[in-house]
């Protein structure tokens, strides 16, 4: 029987922050899973074998990311491209069209029924994951199945700011920014290490079934990213009219007001538990917004962390430090 290696989080300063401020009514404890020590809810123990041994199909489409790096935006783009711009079908909630593969319980779905439904789905199936490459199903890691995988990333500082805001309004977290930074830099926020996730997929970028996208590129030139993704998905090129309509649909203003993707129901549900919650899932859509919200001291700490994690790699330094594309 498959049993993923796991360890408990040490009860040091960061461990206390995780236990005190990053738990909620669904997640009461975390463990570190696998070779990358991915921080996940303890209940993932019940699901790990299902994920590891899940029967992947070559026509599956997976959007992978570290949290708050453009996941929902990419999901909506990919789903519409693959489904021939079915805007009527896209009115169904993204959580149903493109489910969160490894943590269905966060979407209030019984995990046993969830995996049964996936197995019975005639496809093509769409899956979202925040797992690093090392925790993807075995058939992907060993190359016996080659689904389309689109990995989207974002500069770590902007991702950090966005993740903290999301955690406060959608996850019921209580950590202030400084404490959240301590957990983030120690790879002990939910979904684990930013850098292990990024490097894990970028190191596989030579594979023909993996496409790497950057949030900043989507902000700078969404049309080009749409066209590149369309080609990767082996769909016919879009006409100018189709391209313009899709880019309008994917604009920040449209995404923020679209109930199928803005997770407003999730935020409203959270407010019933905590009326003081103030914020939205799709927040500002800015590049370099971290400059307005991070202190010079915190930026310096992030820069040291970045330096340590890109040494002896070919990772683009300008992107790593400044999010420049």
C-alpha positions as CSV (number, residue, x, y, z in Angstrom):
1,X,0.0,0.0,0.0
2,X,1.3,3.4,-0.9
3,X,2.4,5.5,2.1
4,X,4.0,8.9,1.4
5,X,6.8,9.9,3.7
6,X,5.6,12.6,6.1
7,X,6.9,14.5,9.1
8,X,5.3,16.7,11.7
9,X,6.1,20.4,11.8
10,X,8.6,21.2,14.5
11,X,7.1,23.3,17.3
12,X,9.5,26.2,16.9
13,X,8.5,29.9,16.1
14,X,7.3,29.1,12.6
15,X,5.6,25.9,13.8
16,X,3.7,27.9,16.4
17,X,2.6,30.5,13.7
18,X,1.3,27.7,11.5
19,X,-0.6,26.0,14.3
20,X,-2.0,29.3,15.8
21,X,-2.7,31.4,12.7
22,X,-2.9,29.2,9.6
23,X,-5.6,26.7,10.7
24,X,-9.3,27.1,10.3
25,X,-12.6,25.1,10.7
26,X,-11.6,22.7,7.9
27,X,-7.8,22.4,8.5
28,X,-6.8,21.8,12.1
29,X,-3.3,20.6,11.5
30,X,-0.6,20.3,8.8
31,X,2.1,17.8,8.0
32,X,5.1,17.9,5.6
33,X,4.6,15.4,2.8
34,X,7.1,13.8,0.4
35,X,10.7,14.5,-0.7
36,X,9.9,18.2,-1.0
37,X,8.3,18.4,2.4
38,X,5.1,19.9,1.1
39,X,3.0,21.5,3.8
40,X,-0.5,20.1,3.4
41,X,-3.5,19.6,5.7
42,X,-3.1,16.5,7.8
43,X,-6.2,15.0,6.2
44,X,-4.2,14.6,3.0
45,X,-3.1,11.3,4.5
46,X,-6.5,10.0,3.5
47,X,-6.1,11.1,-0.1
48,X,-2.4,10.6,-0.9
49,X,-2.8,7.1,-2.3
50,X,-5.7,8.2,-4.6
51,X,-3.6,11.0,-6.0
52,X,-0.4,8.8,-6.4
53,X,-2.3,6.0,-8.2
54,X,-4.8,8.0,-10.1
55,X,-5.3,6.8,-13.7
56,X,-4.2,9.7,-15.9
57,X,-5.3,10.0,-19.5
58,X,-3.2,11.6,-22.2
59,X,-6.1,13.9,-23.1
60,X,-6.3,15.3,-19.5
61,X,-5.5,19.0,-19.2
62,X,-3.8,20.2,-16.0
63,X,-3.2,23.7,-14.8
64,X,-0.5,23.7,-12.1
65,X,0.8,26.5,-10.0
66,X,1.9,27.7,-6.6
67,X,-1.1,29.5,-5.0
68,X,-1.9,33.1,-6.1
69,X,0.2,33.1,-9.3
70,X,-2.6,33.4,-11.9
71,X,-4.3,30.0,-11.4
72,X,-7.9,30.9,-11.9
73,X,-7.1,33.3,-14.8
74,X,-5.2,30.5,-16.6
75,X,-7.9,27.9,-15.9
76,X,-10.5,30.1,-17.5
77,X,-8.4,30.7,-20.5
78,X,-7.5,27.0,-20.9
79,X,-11.0,25.8,-20.4
80,X,-12.4,28.2,-23.1
81,X,-9.7,27.4,-25.6
82,X,-10.1,23.7,-25.2
83,X,-13.9,24.0,-25.3
84,X,-14.1,26.0,-28.5
85,X,-15.0,29.3,-26.7
86,X,-18.2,27.9,-25.1
87,X,-19.1,31.1,-23.1
88,X,-22.4,29.6,-22.1
89,X,-20.7,26.5,-20.7
90,X,-18.3,28.8,-18.9
91,X,-21.1,30.2,-16.8
92,X,-20.8,27.0,-14.7
93,X,-18.5,27.6,-11.7
94,X,-14.8,27.1,-12.4
95,X,-14.6,24.8,-9.3
96,X,-16.9,22.4,-11.1
97,X,-15.4,22.7,-14.6
98,X,-11.8,22.6,-13.4
99,X,-11.7,21.0,-10.0
100,X,-9.0,21.2,-7.4
101,X,-7.5,17.7,-7.8
102,X,-5.6,17.0,-4.6
103,X,-7.8,18.9,-2.0
104,X,-11.4,18.5,-3.0
105,X,-12.5,18.8,0.6
106,X,-11.5,22.5,0.4
107,X,-14.3,22.8,-2.1
108,X,-16.7,21.0,0.2
109,X,-16.7,17.8,-1.9
110,X,-16.6,14.3,-0.5
111,X,-13.2,13.0,-1.7
112,X,-14.3,9.4,-2.4
113,X,-17.2,10.5,-4.6
114,X,-14.9,13.1,-6.2
115,X,-12.4,10.6,-7.4
116,X,-15.1,8.2,-8.5
117,X,-16.7,11.0,-10.5
118,X,-13.3,11.8,-12.1
119,X,-12.7,8.2,-13.1
120,X,-16.2,8.0,-14.6
121,X,-15.9,11.3,-16.5
122,X,-15.6,10.5,-20.3
123,X,-13.4,13.6,-20.7
124,X,-11.5,15.6,-21.6
125,X,-10.9,16.2,-17.9
126,X,-9.6,19.4,-16.5
127,X,-7.7,19.4,-13.3
128,X,-6.2,22.2,-11.1
129,X,-3.2,21.4,-8.9
130,X,-0.9,23.3,-6.5
131,X,1.2,20.2,-6.1
132,X,4.9,20.4,-7.0
133,X,5.9,18.0,-9.8
134,X,7.2,15.5,-7.2
135,X,3.7,14.9,-5.8
136,X,1.9,14.5,-9.2
137,X,0.4,11.1,-9.9
138,X,3.0,8.4,-10.6
139,X,2.0,8.0,-14.3
140,X,3.0,11.6,-14.9
141,X,6.3,11.5,-13.1
142,X,7.4,8.2,-14.8
143,X,6.3,9.5,-18.2
144,X,3.9,6.7,-19.0
145,X,1.1,9.3,-19.4
146,X,1.6,12.7,-21.0
147,X,-1.3,15.0,-20.3
148,X,-1.1,18.6,-21.2
149,X,0.3,20.5,-18.2
150,X,0.3,24.3,-18.2
151,X,2.3,25.7,-15.3
152,X,1.8,29.4,-14.5
153,X,4.1,31.3,-12.2
154,X,4.4,34.8,-10.7
155,X,7.2,36.8,-9.0
156,X,7.5,35.4,-5.5
157,X,7.0,38.8,-3.8
158,X,3.7,39.6,-5.5
159,X,2.6,36.0,-5.0
160,X,3.4,36.3,-1.3
161,X,1.3,39.5,-0.9
162,X,-1.6,38.0,-2.8
163,X,-1.5,34.7,-0.8
164,X,-1.6,36.6,2.5
165,X,-4.7,38.6,1.4
166,X,-6.4,35.5,0.1
167,X,-5.7,33.6,3.3
168,X,-7.2,36.3,5.5
169,X,-10.4,36.6,3.4
170,X,-11.0,33.1,2.1
171,X,-9.1,30.7,4.4
172,X,-9.8,32.2,7.8
173,X,-6.1,32.7,8.6
174,X,-5.1,35.1,11.3
175,X,-1.4,35.7,10.7
176,X,-0.1,39.3,10.2
177,X,2.1,39.9,7.3
178,X,5.4,39.5,9.2
179,X,4.4,36.2,10.7
180,X,3.1,34.9,7.4
181,X,6.4,35.9,5.8
182,X,8.2,33.8,8.3
183,X,6.1,30.7,7.4
184,X,6.4,31.5,3.7
185,X,10.1,31.9,3.7
186,X,10.4,28.6,5.7
187,X,8.3,26.7,3.1
188,X,5.6,26.0,5.7
189,X,2.5,27.7,4.2
190,X,-0.1,25.5,2.7
191,X,1.1,23.9,-0.6
192,X,4.7,24.1,0.5
193,X,7.7,25.7,-1.1
194,X,7.4,28.3,-3.8
195,X,10.8,27.5,-5.2
196,X,10.5,23.7,-5.1
197,X,7.3,24.1,-7.0
198,X,8.7,26.5,-9.6
199,X,12.0,24.7,-10.1
200,X,10.2,21.3,-10.3
201,X,8.1,22.4,-13.3
202,X,10.7,24.6,-15.0
203,X,13.2,21.8,-14.9
204,X,10.7,19.8,-17.0
205,X,10.1,22.6,-19.5
206,X,11.9,20.6,-22.3
207,X,9.0,18.1,-22.3
208,X,6.6,18.6,-25.2
209,X,3.5,18.2,-22.9
210,X,4.5,21.0,-20.5
211,X,4.0,24.8,-21.1
212,X,5.4,27.4,-18.8
213,X,3.5,30.7,-18.5
214,X,4.2,33.8,-16.5
215,X,1.5,36.0,-14.8
216,X,3.5,39.1,-15.8
217,X,3.5,38.0,-19.5
218,X,-0.3,37.7,-19.3
219,X,-0.6,41.2,-17.9
220,X,1.9,42.6,-20.5
221,X,0.6,40.8,-23.7
222,X,-2.4,38.6,-23.0
223,X,-3.1,38.2,-26.8
224,X,0.3,36.5,-27.3
225,X,-0.2,34.2,-24.3
226,X,-3.6,33.2,-25.5
227,X,-2.2,32.4,-29.0
228,X,0.7,30.4,-27.5
229,X,-1.6,28.4,-25.3
230,X,-4.0,27.8,-28.1
231,X,-1.2,26.3,-30.2
232,X,0.0,24.2,-27.2
233,X,-3.5,22.8,-26.8
234,X,-3.5,21.9,-30.5
235,X,-6.5,24.0,-31.3
236,X,-7.1,26.0,-34.5
237,X,-5.8,29.6,-34.4
238,X,-8.4,32.1,-33.3
239,X,-9.8,34.8,-35.6
240,X,-9.1,38.4,-34.7
241,X,-12.8,38.7,-33.6
242,X,-12.5,35.6,-31.4
243,X,-9.2,36.7,-29.9
244,X,-10.6,40.1,-29.0
245,X,-13.7,38.6,-27.4
246,X,-11.7,36.1,-25.4
247,X,-9.2,38.8,-24.2
248,X,-12.1,41.0,-23.1
249,X,-13.6,38.0,-21.2
250,X,-10.3,37.4,-19.5
251,X,-9.7,41.1,-18.6
252,X,-9.3,41.8,-14.9
253,X,-12.5,43.8,-14.8
254,X,-14.5,40.9,-16.3
255,X,-12.9,38.3,-14.2
256,X,-13.5,40.2,-11.0
257,X,-17.2,40.6,-11.7
258,X,-17.7,37.1,-13.1
259,X,-19.5,34.9,-10.5
260,X,-18.3,31.7,-12.2
261,X,-14.6,32.6,-11.4
262,X,-14.5,35.2,-8.6
263,X,-15.1,32.9,-5.7
264,X,-17.5,35.4,-4.1
265,X,-19.7,32.7,-2.7
266,X,-16.6,31.3,-0.9
267,X,-15.9,34.7,0.6
268,X,-19.5,35.2,1.6
269,X,-19.5,31.8,3.3
270,X,-16.4,32.8,5.3
271,X,-18.1,36.0,6.3
272,X,-20.8,34.0,8.1
273,X,-18.1,32.6,10.3
274,X,-16.2,35.9,10.6
275,X,-18.1,39.1,9.8
276,X,-15.0,41.2,10.0
277,X,-13.6,39.7,6.8
278,X,-12.9,42.4,4.2
279,X,-11.6,41.6,0.8
280,X,-12.1,39.7,-2.5
281,X,-10.6,36.6,-4.1
282,X,-9.7,38.5,-7.2
283,X,-8.1,41.5,-5.7
284,X,-5.9,44.0,-7.7
285,X,-4.2,42.2,-10.5
286,X,-1.1,44.3,-10.2
287,X,2.5,43.6,-11.1
288,X,5.0,44.9,-8.6
289,X,2.2,45.6,-6.1
290,X,4.6,44.2,-3.4
291,X,6.6,47.5,-3.6
292,X,3.6,49.3,-2.0
293,X,3.0,46.7,0.7
294,X,6.4,45.2,1.7
295,X,8.8,47.1,4.0
296,X,12.4,47.5,2.9
297,X,13.4,45.0,5.6
298,X,11.0,42.4,4.3
299,X,12.1,43.0,0.7
300,X,15.7,42.5,1.8
301,X,14.7,39.2,3.5
302,X,13.0,38.0,0.4
303,X,16.0,39.0,-1.8
304,X,18.3,36.9,0.4
305,X,15.9,34.0,0.1
306,X,15.7,34.4,-3.6
307,X,19.5,34.5,-3.9
308,X,19.8,31.2,-2.0
309,X,17.2,29.5,-4.1
310,X,18.4,30.5,-7.6
311,X,22.2,29.9,-7.0
312,X,23.6,27.3,-9.3
313,X,20.4,27.4,-11.5
314,X,19.7,28.9,-14.8
315,X,16.6,30.8,-13.4
316,X,16.3,34.3,-14.8
317,X,17.6,36.7,-12.1
318,X,15.7,39.7,-13.3
319,X,12.5,37.8,-13.1
320,X,13.3,36.2,-9.8
321,X,14.0,39.6,-8.1
322,X,11.9,42.0,-9.9
323,X,9.3,40.1,-12.0
324,X,10.6,41.5,-15.2
325,X,9.7,39.7,-18.4
